[in-house]
């Protein structure tokens, strides 16, 4: 069982215990919807959909790419403001660019490097996504889509260079990276956002918009 699946199972347990309710609210999900999505990602991680059967063969993983992208698009559309949409898109592009750049300079030999590349990318993606997005949903969107953009860039590079090895978008260790990145981004937003809410006088009272809550969470009251 790979690390990404273990993290998804852990997230499911937290949801069942009711610990993640506030995060789910920010992502416009209830407990049942979240558990279905986590289960679909776990099952889908074993399903590759062929995109190109030539050389190199290219496929896309259901659990590691299609479902996370669909969820991120859903969250981004529900966010509802142009500014938040633009920040989400820019954040994802920047995260993807950084991950792709790091992959070019980091030593892939695990006997030499101090951490396996997919975990390094996951940590970087999560931290960068939070710094750019400054809210739970934008951190999640930036982290997940950013990792997939970097994976797509690698697939294109492989095809352009004529490297014969098959390419699985969202497969192999990318699920580990994507899940780790999303969790780190959301957890940072949750911890820092909660601290800022307390400093600024507590949670937003009833009747205020969710956008205002996310702005306070990110420490940006002028958005």
N, C-alpha and C positions, 0 to 999 in steps of 0.2 A: 504494500500500500504506500503510495507516494505521499510526500509531505503536504501537498495541496489538498488532497482528499482528507487527510487527518485534520487539517485546519477547518475544512468545510464541516466535518462531523463535529468538531469542537464548537463552531459557530452555531450549529443546529442545537447542541445541548444548551448553550447559553440562551437561545431563543425559547426553548422549552421551559427553562427556569425563569423566564421573564426578565432577564437581565438586559436584553438588547432592545427593549421596547422604544426608548426614546430615539435610538438610531434608526430603527425601522420606520418610525413616524417621519423622520427627516427624508427617508428614501421612499415615502409614500407606499409602504408595504405593511400588511398585518402579519401576524405570526404564521398563519396558514400559508399565505402567499410566499413568505420567505422560506419556509421549510420545503415547499414544492420546488422553488428555484434551486435551493441547495441540493436537494435530491436529484433534480434534473442535471445539475452540473456534475455531480458525482457519476451518475450513469452515463452522461454524455461524454465524460472524459475518455471513455473507451470506444467512442464512435468517431471515426474520421470520414468526412465526406469528400470524395475526389473532386478536384477542380480542374486538374490537367493530368492526363495519363501518359504524357510524353516523357521526355528526358530533359530536366529532372521532373519527376512526378510531384505534383503539388496537391495537398489536401488541406481541409480546414476541420479542426476539432470542434465537435458540438458543444461539449462542456467547457472547453478552455478558450473558446473564441465566440461562437455564435450566441450562446446564452448570455455571457457577460456583456457583449455589445448591445444586445437587445435590451437588457436591464438598464444599462447606462443611458441608452437613447430614451427609454421610458422615463427615467429620472430627470434627464435634461429637458425633455418636452414638458413634464409636469412642473418644472421649476418656474416657467411662465414669464420670466423677464428677459429681455434682449441682452441686458448686461451680464446676467448670470450665464446665459447660453454662450455668449462670446468668451467669457472667462473660462467656461468649461472646455470649449474647443481649443482655446489657446493653451490652457494648462495641459491638455492631453498631448498636443503637438510638442510642447516643450519637454514634457516627461519622456515622450518617445525619442526625441532628439538626444537627450542626455543619456538614456539607456543605450541607444545605438552607439553613441560616441564612446561610452565606457566600455562597451563590448569590444571596441577596436584597440583599446590600450590595456585592458585587464588580461592577465595571464590565465588562460583557460585550464592550465594544468593544475588540477586540485592538489597535486603533491607539492606544488610550489606556492600557490596562492593561499591566503589565510582563511578564505571563505569560498564556498562554491558559488560560481557566477550567478545562478538563478536566484540565490538568496541575497546576494549583494544587489542585484538589480531590483529585487522586490523591496528591499529597505530603502534604496535610493528613490525609487518610484513613489513609494508611500510618503516619504518626507518631502520630496519636491512637490508632489500633488497637493499636500496640505499647505505648504508655504504659498503656493500660487492660488489655490482655491479658497483657503481659510474658512471652509465650512464642510460639514459632513458630506453633503451630496457632491460638491465640487471636488473634494479630495477623492471620493470614491470614483467619480467619472474620470478625473485626470489620471489616477493610478491605473485603473483597468484598461481604459482605451489607450493610454500612453504605452503600456507594455505591449499591447497588441499591434500598435503602429510600429514599434521597434521590431517586432517579429515579422511583420509584413515587409519592412525594409530589408531585413535579412533574406527573406524569401525572394524578393526582387533582385537583390545582389547575387544570390545563388544562381538565379535564372540567367541574368545578364552575363555572368562570368562563365556560364556553362558548366558549373560544378554538377556532376551526375548524381549526387546524393539526394534522396527524396526530401521534400520539405513539408512539414506538418505545421500549419499556422495554428497556434494555440495548443499544440501538442507537446510531447516530450516534457521538458522541465518548465515550459511556459506556464502551465497551470499552477505550478508551485509559485512562480514569480508573481503571476497575476493575483492569486488569492492573497498571498503575503502582502503585496503592495496595497490592495484594497483594504485589508484589515488594518495595516499600519496607518494609512491615510485617515481612515474613519476614526480609529482609536485616538490618534493625535488630535483630530478635530474635536472629539468628544471630551477628552481630558482638558485640553487648553480652552475649548469653548465653555465648558462647565465652570472652569476657574474664572474666566472673564465675566461670565454671567453673574457669578457671585460678587465679584469686585464691582460690577456695574449695577448691582442692586437686585439680583435674583432673576428668575426666568421672566419672560415676557408675559404680561397679564393677558387674561382671556379677552378676545376681541381684537387683538393685534394680529397682523398678518404673519404668516410663516416666513415671508421674505424678511420682515423686520427682525424676526428671531434669528435667522441665519446671519443677518448683518451684524447683530450684536454678538453672536457667537464668533464671528470672524474678526470682531473688533473694528468694523468699518461701518459707522453709523451714517455715512454720507452716500452709500451706494444707492 
